[in-house]
Amino acid sequence: MRNVILAAALAAGLAACGTIGGSPADPRIIQVQEYAKKACGFLPTAATIDALLNGGAFSGYLALGQAICDAVVRANQMRSGRTPVLNGVVLEGTFVGR
């Protein structure tokens, strides 16, 4: 719960910046990016998050952020070299640590 509150506070601060990763600031995208970054050390691109949000399978940033982390961690554990995919969307981004 503490991480959720921290992520929300960070997202609010970043919303004032206008961009994250060179993309227009959409509060939903920023929230998902901050959640995933804190939860699993992965910073998904804005385009990846936008594609997943437009797919309609996720209603909130927590569910989407957790699903992204689950897919990324699962792909890393398999050590297959395959790119993680979620709902048909390739998860592009960068590992940044927590």
C-alpha positions, 0 to 999 in steps of 0.5 A, spaced: 500 500 500 505 504 501 508 503 494 501 505 491 501 511 495 508 513 493 507 512 486 501 516 486 505 522 489 510 521 484 505 521 478 502 527 480 509 530 481 511 528 474 504 530 471 507 537 472 513 536 468 509 535 461 513 529 458 516 522 461 520 518 456 519 524 450 511 522 450 506 527 451 503 527 459 497 522 459 496 521 467 494 514 466 501 513 462 505 516 467 501 512 473 503 506 469 510 507 468 511 509 475 507 503 478 511 499 474 518 502 475 517 501 483 514 494 482 519 491 478 524 496 475 521 496 468 519 503 465 514 501 459 514 506 453 508 511 453 506 507 446 506 500 449 502 503 455 497 507 450 496 500 446 494 496 452 489 502 454 486 502 448 485 495 448 480 496 453 482 490 457 485 494 463 481 499 467 486 502 472 493 503 472 494 498 478 492 492 474 495 494 468 502 496 471 502 489 475 500 485 469 506 489 465 510 487 471 508 479 471 509 479 464 516 482 464 518 478 470 515 471 467 519 472 461 526 474 464 525 468 469 524 463 462 531 466 460 528 465 453 530 471 450 523 472 447 520 479 448 515 479 453 508 480 450 501 482 454 494 481 450 498 481 443 502 488 445 510 487 445 512 490 452 517 495 450 521 499 455 527 499 459 529 496 466 531 501 470 532 498 477 527 500 483 
